[in-house]
Amino acid sequence: MPLIPSAPLRHTAIALLAIVLSLFPEPPRSTRQDQLETILARELLSVHTRNTPTTYYEGREGPTGFEYELARRFAGQLGVSLTIRADHHIESALEAVRQEGDMAAAALPLEPDLPGVVFSRPIIELQPVVVYRRGLPPLETPDDLPGLALGAIGGAGTDRVLNELQTIYPDLSWEASSEVEVAELLGQVEDGELDAAVLFDHQFRLNRLFFPDVERGFLLGDPLSMAWAFPTEHSLALVEAANRFLSGLHESGELEALVTRYFGHDDFLEYVGTRTFLNHVEARLPKYTELFREAARASDFDWKLLAAVGYQESHWDPQATSPTGVRGLMMLTNATAGDLGVSNRLDPAQSIHGGARYLRQLHDRLPDSIQGDNRLYMAMAAYNVGLGHLYDARRITEQRGGDPDLWADVRESLPLLQQREWHSQTKYGYARGGEPVIYVRNIRRYHEILSYVERSRREFPQLNARTAGPSPTAP
């Protein structure tokens, strides 16, 4: 027969049990709330990220970036709107998601034991790579690293790889800062502040065109995994929903397509050789010359300048479509085409006339203080990067003591939009500011060659009978 304690003993036992339970309280439901239900109720997903080309930035069509695209699709699957806070570095994004917001999507390395956060399933691999300043002896193995001034981004995961390597090479040292991003890191290598840096391979591919004096060395260590981070204080319903979304994206092949779209190529502005351009002058341009002439008469531009813009945009391919969805011979965004009354971006006539009108609008909207070629070059830069980012670069030019009305000064400031130190002070934030500089340079070069071809054919009619263009060595 079981022993039944007396009433006083029962009361004492209950009191003791209450004391013990008070020492280990069960988390109230308010702190283990179902964050997914909260998000669905308010119809808004809040995401912390970084203002970088691999995460989120204001592009030609508006907000873009690999992680932004994923977050936008996730919000769409949940049936809610998306709000982005992009003024973070890695550590601050993690701290913010611990205290506020729903999730962090900031090229975060998956760290299962990190306090205060729980991670989603892996999204993509992050392969560390060593890069170094051109002119140094080639860096081919980890044996080459000790003794070098080496840099990394703090918290990105690359410093973790370096910590592991240091167990083998005790003399290895490096600087790791969470306050720098990839563009600043590569700039430090190119400028000689660092000899080399460790970053991720896809980050280098996206930025290498703007840092020609930085060489790719070798892959370092095993790949890491990128994942989203969520606060541990909430229920796992949101994490599970994210994992289902990411798994579905992977199984359908859409994730691979997004990776290829954002990271599959070094850069679409890779300089095209003169011979290739001249071949296209012969094979493609004649079909569109009259359209360029008509658009030039209507917009008061040199037709050869419009043709040069068209070549830089699409290589005179009326079916061209960029990874970000701009289309047609003059590569108009859908929104811009709508504003210009272009109903079919793939129609060469509509595209050429629309592109000419758009360039004229940008040209006319610039301040009156910008004159001559400076005005033209800035209008072309705005065609590529957007008027807002151009104005940001002009303000930076003023801050640096330059003349915001001179293209020579503004083109020095545009690449600074890639650096947190500068773009954090601007209205429109991060931009791939090196692109419009290369963009304008290429168009000017193509325009010069077209002018030479036209002048040569006028002065030397026999050139018209040639099947090949003028010599690639022509000025």
Summary of the structure (lengths in Angstrom):
residues: 475
radius of gyration: 28.0
end to end distance: 109.1
largest distance: 120.4
contacts: 1521
relative contact order: 0.10
helix: 51%
strand: 15%
